[in-house]
Amino acid sequence: MAQFKLIASLLVSLCLVLPLTQAKDVNYCDKKADYDVKVKAVEIIPYPVARGKPASFSISATTGESISGGKLVIEVSYFGWHIHSETHDLCSETSCPVSTGDFVIAHSQDLPGYTPPGSYSLKMRLYDGNKHELTCIAFDFDIGFASSDSSVADS
């Protein structure tokens, strides 16, 4: 009976946690390109992203050559309209140098409480230190209606 309660407790815990994560389908910007970095998966926590709370994006990838540095260029669109761009140093998002094989790019960001809910598209380009494009991916994500920011009314 104690084992049953433990298993039931684990199942309930998994049911509560699993909806908060989402592995997204990844599309390459140029389907015919042979990118040096292959992206295997994108995981977003929580999912849908909550306004006024931190969101974490983890990108699992693999490379055939080591990468000593570079940059990430991120573009976000909302209903097809470009609304945001940002650039990050690769070494601030993963350990550098990146060794041959598997690696993860991890990025966290707090979204303002006034961010409109809905479906967004994100395009991420990864460049090496010589400005050579190593990969370009695109994926969609959702921002939910709930907001944890109680100061939205004060804004």
Salt bridges, closest charged atoms under 4 A:
ASP34 OD1 - LYS38 NZ 2.78
ASP36 OD2 - HIS132 NE2 2.95
GLU86 OE1 - HIS84 NE2 2.50
GLU86 OE2 - HIS88 NE2 2.60
GLU86 OE2 - HIS107 NE2 3.49
GLU93 OE2 - HIS88 ND1 3.54
GLU93 OE1 - HIS107 ND1 2.93
ASP102 OD1 - LYS40 NZ 3.04
GLU133 OE2 - ARG125 NH1 2.87
